Amino acid sequence: MPQDFSIQPYLNDADILNKTAEQIQKDFAFFDLPILFEQNKTSAYTLLYEQVLPQIKKLLAINSQKIFSLLYRIDISESQLKIELQKNNEQTNEEIITHLIIKRCLQKVVLRKLFSPHD
């Protein structure tokens, strides 16, 4: 998937956002990090962001090595993270990481939907 993948077209797609939330819950559960998500069509991205951000803050404060394991599991490279951290001075590291995680999981869901013969 290209680096310039935009999540904008999918932010109003309840099915995509629900599947994205399920993917994030699955990835975070592997590290015993609970993510609660209730379907809400109007602010699904915001609700998901508000669940992921505190977990990222906690990981960075307590166990920074675990954050790299989580990012590896989600398929976000260290180089990709460094690029995003360098080019974005308006957000905290936690906010940037949270957006990267949601965006990458959304990409996975969109790819599955586009290439799955069952949908």
Backbone as XML, in Angstrom:
<?xml version="1.0"?>
<chain id="A" units="angstrom">
  <residue number="1" name="MET">
    <atom name="N" x="0.862" y="-1.175" z="0.000"/>
    <atom name="CA" x="0.000" y="0.000" z="0.000"/>
    <atom name="C" x="0.903" y="1.231" z="0.000"/>
  </residue>
  <residue number="2" name="PRO">
    <atom name="N" x="0.585" y="2.209" z="-0.825"/>
    <atom name="CA" x="1.430" y="3.387" z="-0.918"/>
    <atom name="C" x="1.452" y="4.185" z="0.383"/>
  </residue>
  <residue number="3" name="GLN">
    <atom name="N" x="2.560" y="4.897" z="0.590"/>
    <atom name="CA" x="2.704" y="5.717" z="1.785"/>
    <atom name="C" x="1.663" y="6.820" z="1.834"/>
  </residue>
  <residue number="4" name="ASP">
    <atom name="N" x="1.176" y="7.269" z="0.691"/>
    <atom name="CA" x="0.222" y="8.373" z="0.662"/>
    <atom name="C" x="-1.227" y="7.898" z="0.761"/>
  </residue>
  <residue number="5" name="PHE">
    <atom name="N" x="-1.436" y="6.711" z="1.242"/>
    <atom name="CA" x="-2.772" y="6.167" z="1.458"/>
    <atom name="C" x="-3.557" y="7.105" z="2.366"/>
  </residue>
  <residue number="6" name="SER">
    <atom name="N" x="-4.727" y="7.503" z="1.928"/>
    <atom name="CA" x="-5.557" y="8.407" z="2.728"/>
    <atom name="C" x="-6.686" y="7.628" z="3.392"/>
  </residue>
  <residue number="7" name="ILE">
    <atom name="N" x="-6.862" y="7.886" z="4.676"/>
    <atom name="CA" x="-7.943" y="7.212" z="5.391"/>
    <atom name="C" x="-9.268" y="7.956" z="5.236"/>
  </residue>
  <residue number="8" name="GLN">
    <atom name="N" x="-9.205" y="9.176" z="4.725"/>
    <atom name="CA" x="-10.397" y="10.023" z="4.621"/>
    <atom name="C" x="-11.611" y="9.326" z="3.980"/>
  </residue>
  <residue number="9" name="PRO">
    <atom name="N" x="-11.444" y="8.647" z="2.838"/>
    <atom name="CA" x="-12.626" y="8.041" z="2.211"/>
    <atom name="C" x="-13.311" y="6.967" z="3.061"/>
  </residue>
  <residue number="10" name="TYR">
    <atom name="N" x="-12.602" y="6.453" z="4.062"/>
    <atom name="CA" x="-13.121" y="5.334" z="4.853"/>
    <atom name="C" x="-13.632" y="5.744" z="6.232"/>
  </residue>
  <residue number="11" name="LEU">
    <atom name="N" x="-13.476" y="7.002" z="6.586"/>
    <atom name="CA" x="-13.851" y="7.445" z="7.926"/>
    <atom name="C" x="-15.355" y="7.414" z="8.177"/>
  </residue>
  <residue number="12" name="ASN">
    <atom name="N" x="-16.139" y="7.367" z="7.124"/>
    <atom name="CA" x="-17.593" y="7.302" z="7.288"/>
    <atom name="C" x="-18.148" y="5.919" z="6.968"/>
  </residue>
  <residue number="13" name="ASP">
    <atom name="N" x="-17.266" y="4.971" z="6.786"/>
    <atom name="CA" x="-17.677" y="3.603" z="6.483"/>
    <atom name="C" x="-17.685" y="2.799" z="7.791"/>
  </residue>
  <residue number="14" name="ALA">
    <atom name="N" x="-18.868" y="2.618" z="8.340"/>
    <atom name="CA" x="-19.007" y="1.955" z="9.641"/>
    <atom name="C" x="-18.422" y="0.544" z="9.626"/>
  </residue>
  <residue number="15" name="ASP">
    <atom name="N" x="-18.637" y="-0.190" z="8.556"/>
    <atom name="CA" x="-18.127" y="-1.558" z="8.469"/>
    <atom name="C" x="-16.597" y="-1.574" z="8.512"/>
  </residue>
  <residue number="16" name="ILE">
    <atom name="N" x="-15.965" y="-0.707" z="7.750"/>
    <atom name="CA" x="-14.496" y="-0.631" z="7.726"/>
    <atom name="C" x="-13.967" y="-0.245" z="9.109"/>
  </residue>
  <residue number="17" name="LEU">
    <atom name="N" x="-14.578" y="0.743" z="9.724"/>
    <atom name="CA" x="-14.102" y="1.191" z="11.041"/>
    <atom name="C" x="-14.324" y="0.132" z="12.119"/>
  </residue>
  <residue number="18" name="ASN">
    <atom name="N" x="-15.416" y="-0.597" z="12.034"/>
    <atom name="CA" x="-15.645" y="-1.677" z="13.003"/>
    <atom name="C" x="-14.613" y="-2.788" z="12.834"/>
  </residue>
  <residue number="19" name="LYS">
    <atom name="N" x="-14.319" y="-3.127" z="11.597"/>
    <atom name="CA" x="-13.305" y="-4.154" z="11.350"/>
    <atom name="C" x="-11.917" y="-3.666" z="11.753"/>
  </residue>
  <residue number="20" name="THR">
    <atom name="N" x="-11.676" y="-2.372" z="11.581"/>
    <atom name="CA" x="-10.412" y="-1.785" z="12.027"/>
    <atom name="C" x="-10.304" y="-1.887" z="13.544"/>
  </residue>
  <residue number="21" name="ALA">
    <atom name="N" x="-11.380" y="-1.576" z="14.234"/>
    <atom name="CA" x="-11.397" y="-1.676" z="15.696"/>
    <atom name="C" x="-11.146" y="-3.114" z="16.128"/>
  </residue>
  <residue number="22" name="GLU">
    <atom name="N" x="-11.758" y="-4.074" z="15.437"/>
    <atom name="CA" x="-11.544" y="-5.486" z="15.763"/>
    <atom name="C" x="-10.079" y="-5.870" z="15.575"/>
  </residue>
  <residue number="23" name="GLN">
    <atom name="N" x="-9.464" y="-5.374" z="14.500"/>
    <atom name="CA" x="-8.049" y="-5.668" z="14.241"/>
    <atom name="C" x="-7.171" y="-5.082" z="15.344"/>
  </residue>
  <residue number="24" name="ILE">
    <atom name="N" x="-7.459" y="-3.853" z="15.741"/>
    <atom name="CA" x="-6.687" y="-3.204" z="16.800"/>
    <atom name="C" x="-6.881" y="-3.946" z="18.122"/>
  </residue>
  <residue number="25" name="GLN">
    <atom name="N" x="-8.109" y="-4.322" z="18.420"/>
    <atom name="CA" x="-8.375" y="-5.071" z="19.653"/>
    <atom name="C" x="-7.581" y="-6.369" z="19.670"/>
  </residue>
  <residue number="26" name="LYS">
    <atom name="N" x="-7.547" y="-7.055" z="18.540"/>
    <atom name="CA" x="-6.812" y="-8.315" z="18.435"/>
    <atom name="C" x="-5.314" y="-8.097" z="18.641"/>
  </residue>
  <residue number="27" name="ASP">
    <atom name="N" x="-4.756" y="-7.082" z="17.989"/>
    <atom name="CA" x="-3.324" y="-6.806" z="18.118"/>
    <atom name="C" x="-2.952" y="-6.389" z="19.542"/>
  </residue>
  <residue number="28" name="PHE">
    <atom name="N" x="-3.777" y="-5.556" z="20.144"/>
    <atom name="CA" x="-3.486" y="-5.085" z="21.498"/>
    <atom name="C" x="-3.718" y="-6.189" z="22.532"/>
  </residue>
  <residue number="29" name="ALA">
    <atom name="N" x="-4.697" y="-7.045" z="22.308"/>
    <atom name="CA" x="-4.975" y="-8.142" z="23.241"/>
    <atom name="C" x="-3.778" y="-9.084" z="23.349"/>
  </residue>
  <residue number="30" name="PHE">
    <atom name="N" x="-3.027" y="-9.222" z="22.283"/>
    <atom name="CA" x="-1.826" y="-10.062" z="22.286"/>
    <atom name="C" x="-0.848" y="-9.595" z="23.371"/>
  </residue>
  <residue number="31" name="PHE">
    <atom name="N" x="-0.896" y="-8.302" z="23.706"/>
    <atom name="CA" x="-0.019" y="-7.720" z="24.727"/>
    <atom name="C" x="-0.778" y="-7.377" z="26.007"/>
  </residue>
  <residue number="32" name="ASP">
    <atom name="N" x="-1.954" y="-7.971" z="26.182"/>
    <atom name="CA" x="-2.802" y="-7.735" z="27.353"/>
    <atom name="C" x="-3.151" y="-6.263" z="27.541"/>
  </residue>
  <residue number="33" name="LEU">
    <atom name="N" x="-3.446" y="-5.598" z="26.430"/>
    <atom name="CA" x="-3.843" y="-4.193" z="26.457"/>
    <atom name="C" x="-5.284" y="-4.100" z="25.957"/>
  </residue>
  <residue number="34" name="PRO">
    <atom name="N" x="-6.220" y="-3.846" z="26.860"/>
    <atom name="CA" x="-7.630" y="-3.826" z="26.442"/>
    <atom name="C" x="-7.988" y="-2.571" z="25.655"/>
  </residue>
  <residue number="35" name="ILE">
    <atom name="N" x="-8.702" y="-2.779" z="24.572"/>
    <atom name="CA" x="-9.257" y="-1.680" z="23.769"/>
    <atom name="C" x="-10.754" y="-1.926" z="23.704"/>
  </residue>
  <residue number="36" name="LEU">
    <atom name="N" x="-11.521" y="-1.001" z="24.223"/>
    <atom name="CA" x="-12.977" y="-1.109" z="24.196"/>
    <atom name="C" x="-13.499" y="-0.231" z="23.070"/>
  </residue>
  <residue number="37" name="PHE">
    <atom name="N" x="-14.395" y="-0.774" z="22.293"/>
    <atom name="CA" x="-14.922" y="-0.001" z="21.172"/>
    <atom name="C" x="-16.382" y="-0.355" z="20.975"/>
  </residue>
  <residue number="38" name="GLU">
    <atom name="N" x="-17.206" y="0.650" z="21.016"/>
    <atom name="CA" x="-18.619" y="0.467" z="20.722"/>
    <atom name="C" x="-18.926" y="1.207" z="19.437"/>
  </residue>
  <residue number="39" name="GLN">
    <atom name="N" x="-19.644" y="0.547" z="18.575"/>
    <atom name="CA" x="-19.950" y="1.137" z="17.279"/>
    <atom name="C" x="-20.680" y="2.467" z="17.440"/>
  </residue>
  <residue number="40" name="ASN">
    <atom name="N" x="-20.144" y="3.474" z="16.803"/>
    <atom name="CA" x="-20.748" y="4.796" z="16.789"/>
    <atom name="C" x="-20.401" y="5.415" z="15.448"/>
  </residue>
  <residue number="41" name="LYS">
    <atom name="N" x="-21.377" y="5.473" z="14.568"/>
    <atom name="CA" x="-21.141" y="5.879" z="13.199"/>
    <atom name="C" x="-20.569" y="7.292" z="13.076"/>
  </residue>
  <residue number="42" name="THR">
    <atom name="N" x="-20.962" y="8.179" z="13.949"/>
    <atom name="CA" x="-20.583" y="9.572" z="13.776"/>
    <atom name="C" x="-19.176" y="9.893" z="14.246"/>
  </residue>
  <residue number="43" name="SER">
    <atom name="N" x="-18.669" y="9.173" z="15.210"/>
    <atom name="CA" x="-17.339" y="9.507" z="15.726"/>
    <atom name="C" x="-16.501" y="8.264" z="15.995"/>
  </residue>
  <residue number="44" name="ALA">
    <atom name="N" x="-16.602" y="7.279" z="15.136"/>
    <atom name="CA" x="-15.910" y="6.010" z="15.353"/>
    <atom name="C" x="-14.396" y="6.188" z="15.424"/>
  </residue>
  <residue number="45" name="TYR">
    <atom name="N" x="-13.837" y="6.974" z="14.530"/>
    <atom name="CA" x="-12.389" y="7.176" z="14.535"/>
    <atom name="C" x="-11.953" y="7.823" z="15.850"/>
  </residue>
  <residue number="46" name="THR">
    <atom name="N" x="-12.670" y="8.841" z="16.273"/>
    <atom name="CA" x="-12.341" y="9.546" z="17.512"/>
    <atom name="C" x="-12.428" y="8.610" z="18.709"/>
  </residue>
  <residue number="47" name="LEU">
    <atom name="N" x="-13.468" y="7.794" z="18.765"/>
    <atom name="CA" x="-13.613" y="6.849" z="19.876"/>
    <atom name="C" x="-12.470" y="5.840" z="19.896"/>
  </residue>
  <residue number="48" name="LEU">
    <atom name="N" x="-12.102" y="5.381" z="18.735"/>
    <atom name="CA" x="-10.993" y="4.431" z="18.636"/>
    <atom name="C" x="-9.688" y="5.102" z="19.064"/>
  </residue>
  <residue number="49" name="TYR">
    <atom name="N" x="-9.471" y="6.303" z="18.596"/>
    <atom name="CA" x="-8.283" y="7.072" z="18.956"/>
    <atom name="C" x="-8.206" y="7.267" z="20.477"/>
  </residue>
  <residue number="50" name="GLU">
    <atom name="N" x="-9.334" y="7.590" z="21.082"/>
    <atom name="CA" x="-9.381" y="7.825" z="22.527"/>
    <atom name="C" x="-9.126" y="6.560" z="23.339"/>
  </residue>
  <residue number="51" name="GLN">
    <atom name="N" x="-9.330" y="5.396" z="22.743"/>
    <atom name="CA" x="-9.025" y="4.129" z="23.410"/>
    <atom name="C" x="-7.555" y="3.744" z="23.252"/>
  </residue>
  <residue number="52" name="VAL">
    <atom name="N" x="-7.005" y="4.011" z="22.066"/>
    <atom name="CA" x="-5.636" y="3.598" z="21.779"/>
    <atom name="C" x="-4.617" y="4.530" z="22.446"/>
  </residue>
  <residue number="53" name="LEU">
    <atom name="N" x="-4.857" y="5.820" z="22.417"/>
    <atom name="CA" x="-3.893" y="6.798" z="22.929"/>
    <atom name="C" x="-3.439" y="6.521" z="24.368"/>
  </residue>
  <residue number="54" name="PRO">
    <atom name="N" x="-4.340" y="6.288" z="25.323"/>
    <atom name="CA" x="-3.869" y="6.025" z="26.696"/>
    <atom name="C" x="-3.006" y="4.767" z="26.808"/>
  </residue>
  <residue number="55" name="GLN">
    <atom name="N" x="-3.310" y="3.770" z="25.992"/>
    <atom name="CA" x="-2.501" y="2.539" z="26.014"/>
    <atom name="C" x="-1.086" y="2.820" z="25.495"/>
  </residue>
  <residue number="56" name="ILE">
    <atom name="N" x="-0.996" y="3.666" z="24.477"/>
    <atom name="CA" x="0.316" y="4.022" z="23.932"/>
    <atom name="C" x="1.097" y="4.837" z="24.966"/>
  </residue>
  <residue number="57" name="LYS">
    <atom name="N" x="0.427" y="5.770" z="25.608"/>
    <atom name="CA" x="1.084" y="6.571" z="26.657"/>
    <atom name="C" x="1.611" y="5.661" z="27.765"/>
  </residue>
  <residue number="58" name="LYS">
    <atom name="N" x="0.781" y="4.700" z="28.160"/>
    <atom name="CA" x="1.168" y="3.773" z="29.225"/>
    <atom name="C" x="2.380" y="2.939" z="28.798"/>
  </residue>
  <residue number="59" name="LEU">
    <atom name="N" x="2.344" y="2.436" z="27.577"/>
    <atom name="CA" x="3.469" y="1.625" z="27.095"/>
    <atom name="C" x="4.758" y="2.433" z="27.027"/>
  </residue>
  <residue number="60" name="LEU">
    <atom name="N" x="4.679" y="3.643" z="26.546"/>
    <atom name="CA" x="5.883" y="4.469" z="26.436"/>
    <atom name="C" x="6.459" y="4.801" z="27.813"/>
  </residue>
  <residue number="61" name="ALA">
    <atom name="N" x="5.585" y="4.957" z="28.792"/>
    <atom name="CA" x="6.038" y="5.289" z="30.135"/>
    <atom name="C" x="6.612" y="4.080" z="30.871"/>
  </residue>
  <residue number="62" name="ILE">
    <atom name="N" x="6.013" y="2.921" z="30.634"/>
    <atom name="CA" x="6.366" y="1.741" z="31.411"/>
    <atom name="C" x="7.342" y="0.810" z="30.688"/>
  </residue>
  <residue number="63" name="ASN">
    <atom name="N" x="7.073" y="0.556" z="29.413"/>
    <atom name="CA" x="7.828" y="-0.482" z="28.710"/>
    <atom name="C" x="7.992" y="-0.112" z="27.244"/>
  </residue>
  <residue number="64" name="SER">
    <atom name="N" x="8.981" y="0.705" z="26.945"/>
    <atom name="CA" x="9.162" y="1.154" z="25.561"/>
    <atom name="C" x="9.516" y="0.003" z="24.619"/>
  </residue>
  <residue number="65" name="GLN">
    <atom name="N" x="10.113" y="-1.068" z="25.132"/>
    <atom name="CA" x="10.425" y="-2.208" z="24.268"/>
    <atom name="C" x="9.148" y="-2.882" z="23.784"/>
  </residue>
  <residue number="66" name="LYS">
    <atom name="N" x="8.143" y="-2.911" z="24.640"/>
    <atom name="CA" x="6.870" y="-3.522" z="24.277"/>
    <atom name="C" x="6.191" y="-2.748" z="23.146"/>
  </residue>
  <residue number="67" name="ILE">
    <atom name="N" x="6.383" y="-1.430" z="23.110"/>
    <atom name="CA" x="5.778" y="-0.630" z="22.048"/>
    <atom name="C" x="6.362" y="-1.032" z="20.693"/>
  </residue>
  <residue number="68" name="PHE">
    <atom name="N" x="7.669" y="-1.325" z="20.674"/>
    <atom name="CA" x="8.277" y="-1.744" z="19.416"/>
    <atom name="C" x="7.766" y="-3.118" z="18.991"/>
  </residue>
  <residue number="69" name="SER">
    <atom name="N" x="7.515" y="-3.975" z="19.941"/>
    <atom name="CA" x="6.927" y="-5.280" z="19.614"/>
    <atom name="C" x="5.518" y="-5.122" z="19.055"/>
  </residue>
  <residue number="70" name="LEU">
    <atom name="N" x="4.754" y="-4.227" z="19.660"/>
    <atom name="CA" x="3.397" y="-3.952" z="19.180"/>
    <atom name="C" x="3.440" y="-3.380" z="17.767"/>
  </residue>
  <residue number="71" name="LEU">
    <atom name="N" x="4.312" y="-2.409" z="17.542"/>
    <atom name="CA" x="4.426" y="-1.803" z="16.213"/>
    <atom name="C" x="4.866" y="-2.835" z="15.173"/>
  </residue>
  <residue number="72" name="TYR">
    <atom name="N" x="5.763" y="-3.722" z="15.564"/>
    <atom name="CA" x="6.200" y="-4.784" z="14.665"/>
    <atom name="C" x="5.023" y="-5.697" z="14.317"/>
  </residue>
  <residue number="73" name="ARG">
    <atom name="N" x="4.241" y="-6.040" z="15.314"/>
    <atom name="CA" x="3.077" y="-6.905" z="15.083"/>
    <atom name="C" x="2.086" y="-6.249" z="14.132"/>
  </residue>
  <residue number="74" name="ILE">
    <atom name="N" x="1.908" y="-4.948" z="14.283"/>
    <atom name="CA" x="0.954" y="-4.209" z="13.447"/>
    <atom name="C" x="1.543" y="-3.936" z="12.062"/>
  </residue>
  <residue number="75" name="ASP">
    <atom name="N" x="2.855" y="-4.033" z="11.931"/>
    <atom name="CA" x="3.570" y="-3.831" z="10.675"/>
    <atom name="C" x="3.883" y="-2.353" z="10.420"/>
  </residue>
  <residue number="76" name="ILE">
    <atom name="N" x="4.409" y="-1.727" z="11.452"/>
    <atom name="CA" x="4.904" y="-0.359" z="11.325"/>
    <atom name="C" x="6.406" y="-0.424" z="11.622"/>
  </residue>
  <residue number="77" name="SER">
    <atom name="N" x="7.210" y="-0.079" z="10.633"/>
    <atom name="CA" x="8.656" y="-0.193" z="10.780"/>
    <atom name="C" x="9.224" y="0.960" z="11.597"/>
  </residue>
  <residue number="78" name="GLU">
    <atom name="N" x="10.409" y="0.723" z="12.142"/>
    <atom name="CA" x="11.095" y="1.786" z="12.890"/>
    <atom name="C" x="11.390" y="2.968" z="11.983"/>
  </residue>
  <residue number="79" name="SER">
    <atom name="N" x="11.775" y="2.689" z="10.743"/>
    <atom name="CA" x="12.085" y="3.788" z="9.818"/>
    <atom name="C" x="10.831" y="4.610" z="9.502"/>
  </residue>
  <residue number="80" name="GLN">
    <atom name="N" x="9.713" y="3.942" z="9.334"/>
    <atom name="CA" x="8.455" y="4.642" z="9.093"/>
    <atom name="C" x="8.093" y="5.509" z="10.300"/>
  </residue>
  <residue number="81" name="LEU">
    <atom name="N" x="8.282" y="4.969" z="11.482"/>
    <atom name="CA" x="8.007" y="5.716" z="12.707"/>
    <atom name="C" x="8.910" y="6.944" z="12.805"/>
  </residue>
  <residue number="82" name="LYS">
    <atom name="N" x="10.193" y="6.766" z="12.545"/>
    <atom name="CA" x="11.141" y="7.880" z="12.615"/>
    <atom name="C" x="10.765" y="8.988" z="11.632"/>
  </residue>
  <residue number="83" name="ILE">
    <atom name="N" x="10.395" y="8.608" z="10.425"/>
    <atom name="CA" x="9.992" y="9.596" z="9.412"/>
    <atom name="C" x="8.796" y="10.396" z="9.897"/>
  </residue>
  <residue number="84" name="GLU">
    <atom name="N" x="7.797" y="9.703" z="10.410"/>
    <atom name="CA" x="6.589" y="10.392" z="10.891"/>
    <atom name="C" x="6.893" y="11.294" z="12.086"/>
  </residue>
  <residue number="85" name="LEU">
    <atom name="N" x="7.742" y="10.833" z="12.987"/>
    <atom name="CA" x="8.087" y="11.641" z="14.155"/>
    <atom name="C" x="8.872" y="12.890" z="13.751"/>
  </residue>
  <residue number="86" name="GLN">
    <atom name="N" x="9.727" y="12.766" z="12.757"/>
    <atom name="CA" x="10.532" y="13.905" z="12.310"/>
    <atom name="C" x="9.710" y="14.941" z="11.552"/>
  </residue>
  <residue number="87" name="LYS">
    <atom name="N" x="8.769" y="14.488" z="10.759"/>
    <atom name="CA" x="8.037" y="15.446" z="9.923"/>
    <atom name="C" x="6.833" y="16.074" z="10.629"/>
  </residue>
  <residue number="88" name="ASN">
    <atom name="N" x="6.496" y="15.593" z="11.794"/>
    <atom name="CA" x="5.313" y="16.098" z="12.479"/>
    <atom name="C" x="5.702" y="16.686" z="13.835"/>
  </residue>
  <residue number="89" name="ASN">
    <atom name="N" x="5.777" y="18.007" z="13.894"/>
    <atom name="CA" x="6.155" y="18.687" z="15.141"/>
    <atom name="C" x="4.960" y="19.197" z="15.922"/>
  </residue>
  <residue number="90" name="GLU">
    <atom name="N" x="3.781" y="19.062" z="15.370"/>
    <atom name="CA" x="2.591" y="19.624" z="16.004"/>
    <atom name="C" x="1.902" y="18.657" z="16.965"/>
  </residue>
  <residue number="91" name="GLN">
    <atom name="N" x="2.275" y="17.396" z="16.914"/>
    <atom name="CA" x="1.646" y="16.390" z="17.769"/>
    <atom name="C" x="2.706" y="15.741" z="18.654"/>
  </residue>
  <residue number="92" name="THR">
    <atom name="N" x="2.240" y="15.154" z="19.748"/>
    <atom name="CA" x="3.149" y="14.412" z="20.616"/>
    <atom name="C" x="3.501" y="13.080" z="19.957"/>
  </residue>
  <residue number="93" name="ASN">
    <atom name="N" x="4.555" y="12.461" z="20.435"/>
    <atom name="CA" x="4.941" y="11.135" z="19.921"/>
    <atom name="C" x="3.801" y="10.137" z="20.088"/>
  </residue>
  <residue number="94" name="GLU">
    <atom name="N" x="3.117" y="10.206" z="21.234"/>
    <atom name="CA" x="2.009" y="9.291" z="21.501"/>
    <atom name="C" x="0.885" y="9.469" z="20.470"/>
  </residue>
  <residue number="95" name="GLU">
    <atom name="N" x="0.598" y="10.713" z="20.137"/>
    <atom name="CA" x="-0.463" y="10.986" z="19.159"/>
    <atom name="C" x="-0.082" y="10.486" z="17.773"/>
  </residue>
  <residue number="96" name="ILE">
    <atom name="N" x="1.159" y="10.695" z="17.397"/>
    <atom name="CA" x="1.638" y="10.239" z="16.092"/>
    <atom name="C" x="1.583" y="8.717" z="16.006"/>
  </residue>
  <residue number="97" name="ILE">
    <atom name="N" x="2.051" y="8.044" z="17.044"/>
    <atom name="CA" x="2.025" y="6.578" z="17.064"/>
    <atom name="C" x="0.594" y="6.064" z="17.005"/>
  </residue>
  <residue number="98" name="THR">
    <atom name="N" x="-0.304" y="6.701" z="17.732"/>
    <atom name="CA" x="-1.706" y="6.296" z="17.730"/>
    <atom name="C" x="-2.304" y="6.416" z="16.335"/>
  </residue>
  <residue number="99" name="HIS">
    <atom name="N" x="-2.056" y="7.537" z="15.677"/>
    <atom name="CA" x="-2.569" y="7.716" z="14.313"/>
    <atom name="C" x="-1.964" y="6.686" z="13.353"/>
  </residue>
  <residue number="100" name="LEU">
    <atom name="N" x="-0.671" y="6.418" z="13.497"/>
    <atom name="CA" x="-0.019" y="5.416" z="12.642"/>
    <atom name="C" x="-0.653" y="4.034" z="12.824"/>
  </residue>
  <residue number="101" name="ILE">
    <atom name="N" x="-0.924" y="3.669" z="14.053"/>
    <atom name="CA" x="-1.520" y="2.359" z="14.338"/>
    <atom name="C" x="-2.903" y="2.253" z="13.709"/>
  </residue>
  <residue number="102" name="ILE">
    <atom name="N" x="-3.724" y="3.258" z="13.914"/>
    <atom name="CA" x="-5.087" y="3.214" z="13.365"/>
    <atom name="C" x="-5.030" y="3.199" z="11.847"/>
  </residue>
  <residue number="103" name="LYS">
    <atom name="N" x="-4.188" y="4.032" z="11.278"/>
    <atom name="CA" x="-4.077" y="4.095" z="9.816"/>
    <atom name="C" x="-3.619" y="2.759" z="9.236"/>
  </residue>
  <residue number="104" name="ARG">
    <atom name="N" x="-2.608" y="2.139" z="9.861"/>
    <atom name="CA" x="-2.086" y="0.860" z="9.345"/>
    <atom name="C" x="-3.130" y="-0.250" z="9.461"/>
  </residue>
  <residue number="105" name="CYS">
    <atom name="N" x="-3.837" y="-0.284" z="10.573"/>
    <atom name="CA" x="-4.884" y="-1.300" z="10.732"/>
    <atom name="C" x="-6.017" y="-1.064" z="9.739"/>
  </residue>
  <residue number="106" name="LEU">
    <atom name="N" x="-6.344" y="0.181" z="9.508"/>
    <atom name="CA" x="-7.376" y="0.500" z="8.520"/>
    <atom name="C" x="-6.912" y="0.061" z="7.126"/>
  </residue>
  <residue number="107" name="GLN">
    <atom name="N" x="-5.649" y="0.287" z="6.812"/>
    <atom name="CA" x="-5.101" y="-0.162" z="5.530"/>
    <atom name="C" x="-5.269" y="-1.667" z="5.358"/>
  </residue>
  <residue number="108" name="LYS">
    <atom name="N" x="-4.960" y="-2.419" z="6.404"/>
    <atom name="CA" x="-5.095" y="-3.874" z="6.344"/>
    <atom name="C" x="-6.542" y="-4.278" z="6.053"/>
  </residue>
  <residue number="109" name="VAL">
    <atom name="N" x="-7.477" y="-3.626" z="6.727"/>
    <atom name="CA" x="-8.896" y="-3.944" z="6.546"/>
    <atom name="C" x="-9.329" y="-3.610" z="5.120"/>
  </residue>
  <residue number="110" name="VAL">
    <atom name="N" x="-8.912" y="-2.465" z="4.627"/>
    <atom name="CA" x="-9.288" y="-2.060" z="3.267"/>
    <atom name="C" x="-8.705" y="-3.030" z="2.248"/>
  </residue>
  <residue number="111" name="LEU">
    <atom name="N" x="-7.452" y="-3.407" z="2.430"/>
    <atom name="CA" x="-6.838" y="-4.373" z="1.504"/>
    <atom name="C" x="-7.584" y="-5.702" z="1.505"/>
  </residue>
  <residue number="112" name="ARG">
    <atom name="N" x="-7.933" y="-6.174" z="2.701"/>
    <atom name="CA" x="-8.689" y="-7.432" z="2.775"/>
    <atom name="C" x="-10.019" y="-7.307" z="2.044"/>
  </residue>
  <residue number="113" name="LYS">
    <atom name="N" x="-10.678" y="-6.185" z="2.246"/>
    <atom name="CA" x="-11.982" y="-5.975" z="1.607"/>
    <atom name="C" x="-11.837" y="-5.896" z="0.089"/>
  </residue>
  <residue number="114" name="LEU">
    <atom name="N" x="-10.813" y="-5.206" z="-0.394"/>
    <atom name="CA" x="-10.616" y="-5.047" z="-1.834"/>
    <atom name="C" x="-10.228" y="-6.352" z="-2.521"/>
  </residue>
  <residue number="115" name="PHE">
    <atom name="N" x="-9.471" y="-7.172" z="-1.829"/>
    <atom name="CA" x="-8.948" y="-8.378" z="-2.459"/>
    <atom name="C" x="-9.578" y="-9.686" z="-1.995"/>
  </residue>
  <residue number="116" name="SER">
    <atom name="N" x="-10.556" y="-9.609" z="-1.119"/>
    <atom name="CA" x="-11.205" y="-10.813" z="-0.654"/>
    <atom name="C" x="-12.306" y="-11.226" z="-1.638"/>
  </residue>
  <residue number="117" name="PRO">
    <atom name="N" x="-12.319" y="-12.497" z="-2.028"/>
    <atom name="CA" x="-13.358" y="-12.945" z="-2.953"/>
    <atom name="C" x="-14.743" y="-13.085" z="-2.281"/>
  </residue>
  <residue number="118" name="HIS">
    <atom name="N" x="-14.789" y="-12.977" z="-0.942"/>
    <atom name="CA" x="-16.027" y="-13.212" z="-0.222"/>
    <atom name="C" x="-16.868" y="-11.972" z="-0.028"/>
  </residue>
  <residue number="119" name="ASP">
    <atom name="N" x="-16.290" y="-10.770" z="-0.222"/>
    <atom name="CA" x="-17.058" y="-9.546" z="0.018"/>
    <atom name="C" x="-17.705" y="-9.038" z="-1.247"/>
  </residue>
</chain>
